[in-house]
């Protein structure tokens, strides 16, 4: 059960990082357009 818990934590963390990366990239693109 502990392993499953860690796996879920990892999946959530990765999803969170991916979302943050998307936001950062879109901000970078917007700044480059100016």
mmCIF file of the N, C-alpha and C atoms, coordinates in Angstrom:
data_MODEL
# 
_entry.id   MODEL 
# 
loop_
_atom_site.group_PDB 
_atom_site.id 
_atom_site.type_symbol 
_atom_site.label_atom_id 
_atom_site.label_alt_id 
_atom_site.label_comp_id 
_atom_site.label_asym_id 
_atom_site.label_entity_id 
_atom_site.label_seq_id 
_atom_site.pdbx_PDB_ins_code 
_atom_site.Cartn_x 
_atom_site.Cartn_y 
_atom_site.Cartn_z 
_atom_site.occupancy 
_atom_site.B_iso_or_equiv 
_atom_site.pdbx_formal_charge 
_atom_site.auth_seq_id 
_atom_site.auth_comp_id 
_atom_site.auth_asym_id 
_atom_site.auth_atom_id 
_atom_site.pdbx_PDB_model_num 
ATOM 1   N N  . UNK A 1 1  ? 0.837 -1.204 0.000   1.00 0.00 ? 1  UNK A N  1 
ATOM 2   C CA . UNK A 1 1  ? 0.000 0.000  0.000   1.00 0.00 ? 1  UNK A CA 1 
ATOM 3   C C  . UNK A 1 1  ? 0.872 1.254  0.000   1.00 0.00 ? 1  UNK A C  1 
ATOM 4   N N  . UNK A 1 2  ? 2.004 1.172  0.689   1.00 0.00 ? 2  UNK A N  1 
ATOM 5   C CA . UNK A 1 2  ? 2.901 2.335  0.771   1.00 0.00 ? 2  UNK A CA 1 
ATOM 6   C C  . UNK A 1 2  ? 3.431 2.712  -0.608  1.00 0.00 ? 2  UNK A C  1 
ATOM 7   N N  . UNK A 1 3  ? 3.756 1.682  -1.393  1.00 0.00 ? 3  UNK A N  1 
ATOM 8   C CA . UNK A 1 3  ? 4.295 1.927  -2.737  1.00 0.00 ? 3  UNK A CA 1 
ATOM 9   C C  . UNK A 1 3  ? 3.254 2.645  -3.597  1.00 0.00 ? 3  UNK A C  1 
ATOM 10  N N  . UNK A 1 4  ? 2.008 2.202  -3.509  1.00 0.00 ? 4  UNK A N  1 
ATOM 11  C CA . UNK A 1 4  ? 0.931 2.836  -4.279  1.00 0.00 ? 4  UNK A CA 1 
ATOM 12  C C  . UNK A 1 4  ? 0.799 4.301  -3.888  1.00 0.00 ? 4  UNK A C  1 
ATOM 13  N N  . UNK A 1 5  ? 0.915 4.569  -2.600  1.00 0.00 ? 5  UNK A N  1 
ATOM 14  C CA . UNK A 1 5  ? 0.816 5.934  -2.098  1.00 0.00 ? 5  UNK A CA 1 
ATOM 15  C C  . UNK A 1 5  ? 1.923 6.797  -2.706  1.00 0.00 ? 5  UNK A C  1 
ATOM 16  N N  . UNK A 1 6  ? 3.138 6.272  -2.718  1.00 0.00 ? 6  UNK A N  1 
ATOM 17  C CA . UNK A 1 6  ? 4.274 7.004  -3.270  1.00 0.00 ? 6  UNK A CA 1 
ATOM 18  C C  . UNK A 1 6  ? 4.095 7.227  -4.764  1.00 0.00 ? 6  UNK A C  1 
ATOM 19  N N  . UNK A 1 7  ? 3.560 6.212  -5.454  1.00 0.00 ? 7  UNK A N  1 
ATOM 20  C CA . UNK A 1 7  ? 3.326 6.310  -6.894  1.00 0.00 ? 7  UNK A CA 1 
ATOM 21  C C  . UNK A 1 7  ? 2.345 7.430  -7.189  1.00 0.00 ? 7  UNK A C  1 
ATOM 22  N N  . UNK A 1 8  ? 1.244 7.456  -6.438  1.00 0.00 ? 8  UNK A N  1 
ATOM 23  C CA . UNK A 1 8  ? 0.232 8.491  -6.633  1.00 0.00 ? 8  UNK A CA 1 
ATOM 24  C C  . UNK A 1 8  ? 0.814 9.873  -6.373  1.00 0.00 ? 8  UNK A C  1 
ATOM 25  N N  . UNK A 1 9  ? 1.638 9.971  -5.355  1.00 0.00 ? 9  UNK A N  1 
ATOM 26  C CA . UNK A 1 9  ? 2.295 11.236 -5.018  1.00 0.00 ? 9  UNK A CA 1 
ATOM 27  C C  . UNK A 1 9  ? 3.169 11.688 -6.182  1.00 0.00 ? 9  UNK A C  1 
ATOM 28  N N  . UNK A 1 10 ? 3.910 10.739 -6.739  1.00 0.00 ? 10 UNK A N  1 
ATOM 29  C CA . UNK A 1 10 ? 4.815 11.029 -7.849  1.00 0.00 ? 10 UNK A CA 1 
ATOM 30  C C  . UNK A 1 10 ? 4.030 11.484 -9.072  1.00 0.00 ? 10 UNK A C  1 
ATOM 31  N N  . UNK A 1 11 ? 2.940 10.785 -9.373  1.00 0.00 ? 11 UNK A N  1 
ATOM 32  C CA . UNK A 1 11 ? 2.109 11.138 -10.530 1.00 0.00 ? 11 UNK A CA 1 
ATOM 33  C C  . UNK A 1 11 ? 1.551 12.548 -10.360 1.00 0.00 ? 11 UNK A C  1 
ATOM 34  N N  . UNK A 1 12 ? 1.076 12.853 -9.157  1.00 0.00 ? 12 UNK A N  1 
ATOM 35  C CA . UNK A 1 12 ? 0.532 14.192 -8.883  1.00 0.00 ? 12 UNK A CA 1 
ATOM 36  C C  . UNK A 1 12 ? 1.614 15.248 -9.039  1.00 0.00 ? 12 UNK A C  1 
ATOM 37  N N  . UNK A 1 13 ? 2.800 14.956 -8.527  1.00 0.00 ? 13 UNK A N  1 
ATOM 38  C CA . UNK A 1 13 ? 3.912 15.900 -8.610  1.00 0.00 ? 13 UNK A CA 1 
ATOM 39  C C  . UNK A 1 13 ? 4.294 16.154 -10.058 1.00 0.00 ? 13 UNK A C  1 
ATOM 40  N N  . UNK A 1 14 ? 4.370 15.083 -10.846 1.00 0.00 ? 14 UNK A N  1 
ATOM 41  C CA . UNK A 1 14 ? 4.730 15.220 -12.262 1.00 0.00 ? 14 UNK A CA 1 
ATOM 42  C C  . UNK A 1 14 ? 3.675 16.039 -12.998 1.00 0.00 ? 14 UNK A C  1 
ATOM 43  N N  . UNK A 1 15 ? 2.407 15.770 -12.730 1.00 0.00 ? 15 UNK A N  1 
ATOM 44  C CA . UNK A 1 15 ? 1.321 16.518 -13.366 1.00 0.00 ? 15 UNK A CA 1 
ATOM 45  C C  . UNK A 1 15 ? 1.425 17.998 -13.001 1.00 0.00 ? 15 UNK A C  1 
ATOM 46  N N  . UNK A 1 16 ? 1.731 18.274 -11.743 1.00 0.00 ? 16 UNK A N  1 
ATOM 47  C CA . UNK A 1 16 ? 1.876 19.644 -11.253 1.00 0.00 ? 16 UNK A CA 1 
ATOM 48  C C  . UNK A 1 16 ? 3.022 20.358 -11.962 1.00 0.00 ? 16 UNK A C  1 
ATOM 49  N N  . UNK A 1 17 ? 4.162 19.660 -12.077 1.00 0.00 ? 17 UNK A N  1 
ATOM 50  C CA . UNK A 1 17 ? 5.332 20.238 -12.743 1.00 0.00 ? 17 UNK A CA 1 
ATOM 51  C C  . UNK A 1 17 ? 5.026 20.508 -14.212 1.00 0.00 ? 17 UNK A C  1 
ATOM 52  N N  . UNK A 1 18 ? 4.374 19.558 -14.874 1.00 0.00 ? 18 UNK A N  1 
ATOM 53  C CA . UNK A 1 18 ? 4.024 19.729 -16.293 1.00 0.00 ? 18 UNK A CA 1 
ATOM 54  C C  . UNK A 1 18 ? 3.159 20.963 -16.485 1.00 0.00 ? 18 UNK A C  1 
ATOM 55  N N  . UNK A 1 19 ? 2.174 21.144 -15.608 1.00 0.00 ? 19 UNK A N  1 
ATOM 56  C CA . UNK A 1 19 ? 1.274 22.283 -15.705 1.00 0.00 ? 19 UNK A CA 1 
ATOM 57  C C  . UNK A 1 19 ? 2.049 23.583 -15.507 1.00 0.00 ? 19 UNK A C  1 
ATOM 58  N N  . UNK A 1 20 ? 2.948 23.599 -14.542 1.00 0.00 ? 20 UNK A N  1 
ATOM 59  C CA . UNK A 1 20 ? 3.771 24.780 -14.290 1.00 0.00 ? 20 UNK A CA 1 
ATOM 60  C C  . UNK A 1 20 ? 4.645 25.093 -15.489 1.00 0.00 ? 20 UNK A C  1 
ATOM 61  N N  . UNK A 1 21 ? 5.223 24.053 -16.090 1.00 0.00 ? 21 UNK A N  1 
ATOM 62  C CA . UNK A 1 21 ? 6.074 24.245 -17.260 1.00 0.00 ? 21 UNK A CA 1 
ATOM 63  C C  . UNK A 1 21 ? 5.286 24.876 -18.396 1.00 0.00 ? 21 UNK A C  1 
ATOM 64  N N  . UNK A 1 22 ? 4.063 24.399 -18.620 1.00 0.00 ? 22 UNK A N  1 
ATOM 65  C CA . UNK A 1 22 ? 3.219 24.957 -19.677 1.00 0.00 ? 22 UNK A CA 1 
ATOM 66  C C  . UNK A 1 22 ? 2.990 26.441 -19.440 1.00 0.00 ? 22 UNK A C  1 
ATOM 67  N N  . UNK A 1 23 ? 2.695 26.806 -18.193 1.00 0.00 ? 23 UNK A N  1 
ATOM 68  C CA . UNK A 1 23 ? 2.446 28.205 -17.852 1.00 0.00 ? 23 UNK A CA 1 
ATOM 69  C C  . UNK A 1 23 ? 3.698 29.037 -18.081 1.00 0.00 ? 23 UNK A C  1 
ATOM 70  N N  . UNK A 1 24 ? 4.844 28.539 -17.650 1.00 0.00 ? 24 UNK A N  1 
ATOM 71  C CA . UNK A 1 24 ? 6.108 29.260 -17.810 1.00 0.00 ? 24 UNK A CA 1 
ATOM 72  C C  . UNK A 1 24 ? 6.408 29.454 -19.291 1.00 0.00 ? 24 UNK A C  1 
ATOM 73  N N  . UNK A 1 25 ? 6.223 28.400 -20.078 1.00 0.00 ? 25 UNK A N  1 
ATOM 74  C CA . UNK A 1 25 ? 6.510 28.480 -21.510 1.00 0.00 ? 25 UNK A CA 1 
ATOM 75  C C  . UNK A 1 25 ? 5.597 29.502 -22.182 1.00 0.00 ? 25 UNK A C  1 
ATOM 76  N N  . UNK A 1 26 ? 4.304 29.502 -21.843 1.00 0.00 ? 26 UNK A N  1 
ATOM 77  C CA . UNK A 1 26 ? 3.384 30.450 -22.468 1.00 0.00 ? 26 UNK A CA 1 
ATOM 78  C C  . UNK A 1 26 ? 3.734 31.878 -22.065 1.00 0.00 ? 26 UNK A C  1 
ATOM 79  N N  . UNK A 1 27 ? 4.202 32.074 -20.839 1.00 0.00 ? 27 UNK A N  1 
ATOM 80  C CA . UNK A 1 27 ? 4.637 33.403 -20.394 1.00 0.00 ? 27 UNK A CA 1 
ATOM 81  C C  . UNK A 1 27 ? 5.872 33.831 -21.186 1.00 0.00 ? 27 UNK A C  1 
ATOM 82  N N  . UNK A 1 28 ? 6.813 32.914 -21.354 1.00 0.00 ? 28 UNK A N  1 
ATOM 83  C CA . UNK A 1 28 ? 8.032 33.203 -22.114 1.00 0.00 ? 28 UNK A CA 1 
ATOM 84  C C  . UNK A 1 28 ? 7.678 33.629 -23.532 1.00 0.00 ? 28 UNK A C  1 
ATOM 85  N N  . UNK A 1 29 ? 6.753 32.910 -24.158 1.00 0.00 ? 29 UNK A N  1 
ATOM 86  C CA . UNK A 1 29 ? 6.363 33.203 -25.540 1.00 0.00 ? 29 UNK A CA 1 
ATOM 87  C C  . UNK A 1 29 ? 5.733 34.591 -25.613 1.00 0.00 ? 29 UNK A C  1 
ATOM 88  N N  . UNK A 1 30 ? 4.859 34.899 -24.664 1.00 0.00 ? 30 UNK A N  1 
ATOM 89  C CA . UNK A 1 30 ? 4.203 36.206 -24.642 1.00 0.00 ? 30 UNK A CA 1 
ATOM 90  C C  . UNK A 1 30 ? 5.233 37.322 -24.495 1.00 0.00 ? 30 UNK A C  1 
ATOM 91  N N  . UNK A 1 31 ? 6.230 37.112 -23.658 1.00 0.00 ? 31 UNK A N  1 
ATOM 92  C CA . UNK A 1 31 ? 7.255 38.133 -23.445 1.00 0.00 ? 31 UNK A CA 1 
ATOM 93  C C  . UNK A 1 31 ? 8.105 38.316 -24.695 1.00 0.00 ? 31 UNK A C  1 
ATOM 94  N N  . UNK A 1 32 ? 8.336 37.236 -25.425 1.00 0.00 ? 32 UNK A N  1 
ATOM 95  C CA . UNK A 1 32 ? 9.149 37.323 -26.634 1.00 0.00 ? 32 UNK A CA 1 
ATOM 96  C C  . UNK A 1 32 ? 8.412 38.040 -27.753 1.00 0.00 ? 32 UNK A C  1 
ATOM 97  N N  . UNK A 1 33 ? 7.090 38.012 -27.730 1.00 0.00 ? 33 UNK A N  1 
ATOM 98  C CA . UNK A 1 33 ? 6.305 38.648 -28.783 1.00 0.00 ? 33 UNK A CA 1 
ATOM 99  C C  . UNK A 1 33 ? 6.377 40.164 -28.677 1.00 0.00 ? 33 UNK A C  1 
ATOM 100 N N  . UNK A 1 34 ? 6.552 40.670 -27.472 1.00 0.00 ? 34 UNK A N  1 
ATOM 101 C CA . UNK A 1 34 ? 6.558 42.123 -27.240 1.00 0.00 ? 34 UNK A CA 1 
ATOM 102 C C  . UNK A 1 34 ? 7.832 42.735 -27.823 1.00 0.00 ? 34 UNK A C  1 
# 
